[in-house]
Amino acid sequence: MTIYELDHELFRSSFRAFAERELAPHVPEWERAGIMDRSAYLEAGRHGFIGMAIPEAFGGGGVKDFRFNAVLNEEVARLNLGGGGLGMMLHNDITTPYFIEYCTDEQRARWLPGIASGELITAIAMTEPGTGSDLQSIATTAVRDGDEWVVNGAKTFITNGINSDLVVVACRTGNPNDGNDSMSLLVIERGMPGFERGRNLDKIGQHSADTAELFFSDVRVPATNVLGEIGNAFKYLSFNLAQERLSIGLYGVAAARAALDWTIEYVKERTAFGKPISSFQNTKFVLAEIATEIDVTQPFINQCVVKLNAGELSPADAAKSKLWGSELQKRTTDRCLQLFGGYGYMTEYSIGPAYADARISTIYGGTSEIMKTIISKDVLA
Ligand SMILES: Cc1cc2nc3c(=O)[nH]c(=O)nc-3n(C[C@H](O)[C@H](O)[C@H](O)COP(=O)(O)OP(=O)(O)OC[C@H]3O[C@@H](n4cnc5c(N)ncnc54)[C@H](O)[C@@H]3O)c2cc1C
């Protein structure tokens, strides 16, 4: 059963045409450059594919309905936009909600129009060289000095790290012994003195998503750039991580479906021992298992999207969607690649890059092990 209505399908057709025309032809060049061209954000913004949930008064679509984000994720997976898609989805699905929910009126007026138009690219910086899964141990500090906060520290593996203009940075603003209450979110802007970016990191996949280290050395951030209340970062992160995790899980299922479709086409054409690869029992069984896994997973993901829209998606269900969707993506791209034989290992077929791109999905947004920790707390509660 579909969760989509006519508006979503019209949005899908229009994004598909746009992405085939404006994004897909540039993917090879972005993959080689290790970064997506900023102009793609502006084009996407101009066509209404960025900031759908941002109020119309600030140039957004004015519709808070995650099904539109889900449609974009499905199409990005189908077209295998890889890292380019990741940067844009991060901007739409993961960082924009922080700006919509926690900005003051003054901040909304200052930032939302640029976020909706694609002029201001966003990033979120939680992970540090010394800590990723254990978010409570972050060491980046922000110390109040008059009307400013002075930030020192470093972040790593930050998606859109090079392209971003606004970075939501998780900082320690209080005594570490106060635990979660001592963390806050500050928006650090391109060009602030003391804010430096490291090199664009080399990765095994998602090449066109720029991933970088960020360094903060006595960066003086105006108090007007604090996002929400001081000391509330953990509350905000916990709330927004549900949407981030669903986005990754949902993308995982869409990527698995895309891999299955490419593989079905390939095994019907390729022959061995005088027969199509599709005629071997192993091929049939592998495809049957994958199709079953995808079809059994999709209703759960759909249900999570509906719950998210209703404000009822629990951290445990979000974690389940991320755990299952990302693991499904990983094993499906691997099994499909096997059916391509040597051609699967070549970058000219979609399956090879999709396999490499998939590997990160069980790690970022919280590893599969951390998802199990969250789910087990719910199970044992
Ligand atoms: C391409 C890419 C993009 C990223 N984008 C961003 C971004 O935009 N913003 C951002 O803030 N971060 C980003 N990250 C960071 C990502 O979220 C972290 O890498 C991830 O959370 C894991 O943290 P870690 O790398 O420090 O691994 P670690 O925390 O060191 O974990 C290492 C291993 O130990 C396991 N482990 C840790 N704790 C436990 C436990 N309690 N129980 C069982 N096992 C455990 C982990 O599951 C993992 O297998 C990105 C990473 C990559 C590679």
Ligand as a Chemical Component Dictionary entry (heavy atoms), coordinates in Angstrom:
data_LIG
# 
_chem_comp.id                   LIG 
_chem_comp.type                 NON-POLYMER 
_chem_comp.pdbx_formal_charge   0 
_chem_comp.three_letter_code    LIG 
# 
loop_
_chem_comp_atom.comp_id 
_chem_comp_atom.atom_id 
_chem_comp_atom.alt_atom_id 
_chem_comp_atom.type_symbol 
_chem_comp_atom.charge 
_chem_comp_atom.model_Cartn_x 
_chem_comp_atom.model_Cartn_y 
_chem_comp_atom.model_Cartn_z 
_chem_comp_atom.pdbx_ordinal 
LIG C1  C1  C 0 31.272 9.698  4.995  1  
LIG C2  C2  C 0 30.952 10.100 6.391  2  
LIG C3  C3  C 0 30.094 11.162 6.600  3  
LIG C4  C4  C 0 29.821 11.585 7.909  4  
LIG N1  N1  N 0 29.051 12.716 8.105  5  
LIG C5  C5  C 0 28.970 13.247 9.366  6  
LIG C6  C6  C 0 28.375 14.534 9.579  7  
LIG O1  O1  O 0 27.914 15.194 8.640  8  
LIG N2  N2  N 0 28.357 15.014 10.842 9  
LIG C7  C7  C 0 28.866 14.336 11.909 10 
LIG O2  O2  O 0 28.816 14.849 13.020 11 
LIG N3  N3  N 0 29.429 13.116 11.738 12 
LIG C8  C8  C 0 29.507 12.570 10.494 13 
LIG N4  N4  N 0 30.106 11.348 10.298 14 
LIG C9  C9  C 0 30.634 10.629 11.451 15 
LIG C10 C10 C 0 29.837 9.374  11.808 16 
LIG O3  O3  O 0 28.591 9.705  12.316 17 
LIG C11 C11 C 0 30.710 8.568  12.803 18 
LIG O4  O4  O 0 31.793 8.047  12.065 19 
LIG C12 C12 C 0 29.920 7.462  13.486 20 
LIG O5  O5  O 0 28.971 7.987  14.367 21 
LIG C13 C13 C 0 30.848 6.494  14.256 22 
LIG O6  O6  O 0 31.724 7.178  15.081 23 
LIG P1  P1  P 0 33.308 6.838  15.037 24 
LIG O7  O7  O 0 33.728 6.916  13.623 25 
LIG O8  O8  O 0 33.987 7.724  16.015 26 
LIG O9  O9  O 0 33.394 5.340  15.487 27 
LIG P2  P2  P 0 33.593 4.820  16.980 28 
LIG O10 O10 O 0 32.602 5.479  17.866 29 
LIG O11 O11 O 0 35.032 4.929  17.332 30 
LIG O12 O12 O 0 33.191 3.295  16.818 31 
LIG C14 C14 C 0 34.099 2.284  16.356 32 
LIG C15 C15 C 0 33.381 0.931  16.469 33 
LIG O13 O13 O 0 33.048 0.705  17.856 34 
LIG C16 C16 C 0 31.673 0.416  17.968 35 
LIG N5  N5  N 0 31.145 0.936  19.235 36 
LIG C17 C17 C 0 31.293 2.172  19.763 37 
LIG N6  N6  N 0 30.623 2.270  20.919 38 
LIG C18 C18 C 0 30.016 1.075  21.118 39 
LIG C19 C19 C 0 29.166 0.550  22.138 40 
LIG N7  N7  N 0 28.763 1.282  23.184 41 
LIG N8  N8  N 0 28.739 -0.739 22.015 42 
LIG C20 C20 C 0 29.123 -1.503 20.952 43 
LIG N9  N9  N 0 29.925 -1.055 19.969 44 
LIG C21 C21 C 0 30.365 0.211  20.042 45 
LIG C22 C22 C 0 31.034 1.123  16.798 46 
LIG O14 O14 O 0 29.754 0.589  16.508 47 
LIG C23 C23 C 0 32.061 0.868  15.693 48 
LIG O15 O15 O 0 31.860 -0.397 15.163 49 
LIG C24 C24 C 0 30.366 10.872 9.007  50 
LIG C25 C25 C 0 31.211 9.782  8.778  51 
LIG C26 C26 C 0 31.531 9.422  7.506  52 
LIG C27 C27 C 0 32.519 8.303  7.308  53 
# 
loop_
_chem_comp_bond.comp_id 
_chem_comp_bond.atom_id_1 
_chem_comp_bond.atom_id_2 
_chem_comp_bond.value_order 
_chem_comp_bond.pdbx_ordinal 
LIG C1  C2  SING 1  
LIG C2  C3  SING 2  
LIG C2  C26 DOUB 3  
LIG C3  C4  DOUB 4  
LIG C4  N1  SING 5  
LIG C4  C24 SING 6  
LIG N1  C5  DOUB 7  
LIG C5  C6  SING 8  
LIG C5  C8  SING 9  
LIG C6  O1  DOUB 10 
LIG C6  N2  SING 11 
LIG N2  C7  SING 12 
LIG C7  O2  DOUB 13 
LIG C7  N3  SING 14 
LIG N3  C8  DOUB 15 
LIG C8  N4  SING 16 
LIG N4  C9  SING 17 
LIG N4  C24 SING 18 
LIG C9  C10 SING 19 
LIG C10 O3  SING 20 
LIG C10 C11 SING 21 
LIG C11 O4  SING 22 
LIG C11 C12 SING 23 
LIG C12 O5  SING 24 
LIG C12 C13 SING 25 
LIG C13 O6  SING 26 
LIG O6  P1  SING 27 
LIG P1  O7  DOUB 28 
LIG P1  O8  SING 29 
LIG P1  O9  SING 30 
LIG O9  P2  SING 31 
LIG P2  O10 DOUB 32 
LIG P2  O11 SING 33 
LIG P2  O12 SING 34 
LIG O12 C14 SING 35 
LIG C14 C15 SING 36 
LIG C15 O13 SING 37 
LIG C15 C23 SING 38 
LIG O13 C16 SING 39 
LIG C16 N5  SING 40 
LIG C16 C22 SING 41 
LIG N5  C17 SING 42 
LIG N5  C21 SING 43 
LIG C17 N6  DOUB 44 
LIG N6  C18 SING 45 
LIG C18 C19 SING 46 
LIG C18 C21 DOUB 47 
LIG C19 N7  SING 48 
LIG C19 N8  DOUB 49 
LIG N8  C20 SING 50 
LIG C20 N9  DOUB 51 
LIG N9  C21 SING 52 
LIG C22 O14 SING 53 
LIG C22 C23 SING 54 
LIG C23 O15 SING 55 
LIG C24 C25 DOUB 56 
LIG C25 C26 SING 57 
LIG C26 C27 SING 58 
# 
